[in-house]
Amino acid sequence: MIIPLIQALYDPRNPLPQGMEFFEKALEDEKFSEISSQIYWLLKQRGQLERTPSFFQERLREKYEDSLCKNLFIRNQMNKVLDKLEEAGIQTVPLKGTLFAEKYFGHLGARCTSDIDLLVHPFELESAIHCVKSLGYTVEQERIPSHFHWSFSKEIPDSPIPLTIELHWDLLREKTSDLKMDEFWDQATPLGYYRYIKELSDYHTFYMICLHGWKHKLSSLKYFLDIIQMIHMLQDDLNYTLLLNDTAAHRTRRRIARTLAIVYAYFPYLADTKELPSEWKVPQLWDYYSLRANKRSFKGYMQWTFHQIFDFDTVKHSLAALLDFSYRLLNRMFSGKIKKMKETVDR
């Protein structure tokens, strides 16, 4: 139901959907709230907001204003963290979040953010953790072996949800690729007036956004929108030839190729903006609607299998991913049992 609306926003050949029923069903979709602020801002930018029903406009406006308030708060909190890291001389790159919304969507409220993601060097991780904890982010997530980020949270007054900072030192799980983060750091440039706080190049931001969408199995249209918006904004500045070569060297080609092939299949207009390399134009056993409707369906199971096993460039990386998944599954199962046993004893 939502896909035709997104297609109309980016493809001038697709008319904006009409009829009250379409917009009513769009609002009923629980996943629509995840992209409401993006849809509102894109409709407004294109002068099409007034062509939608008033109840639809009002709901979108509420979501957008809520997103703007949250993002203002998160940006304020992030700036305090960045100032602290700058003072300590710790090289840091903000990932996604409010900076991504402003740079690629054009407005702070145009893409909702829920936490703060920061990239640091592995050798400065402990120093970064010290800075984060000194600002009150003292609730630690349990460290997961082979993982690529560590989460720290703090309670926020009048909010049932704590604010979380994820300190990243990589973009993928250990031993599942040959990704070289030094290449991302080498092309990062200083952010604003900072000396140690940097931002990724457009190219590496796109690379990161594609990996982020793959990691989440493209389970929400917000991952599609991030990729589509970047292609729409950067167009010929995106170097797909370089991406082909880099992903081959980093052993991430299948993940990037699969992700982009799916996005282009659902939004074919993108080929007019930026042609997809022929090497990546391959059939994809993937269906957004079956993934949404029933994850236990045959298609859902096959999609999970492809993601967990066949999206890796080498057998070694597939095995590493399977072992990691098995460890996390067993850890979750046994930790749950231990928790129940403890609750029983306490009673």
Summary of the structure (lengths in Angstrom):
residues: 347
radius of gyration: 21.0
end to end distance: 48.6
largest distance: 65.0
contacts: 1035
relative contact order: 0.09
helix: 61%
strand: 8%
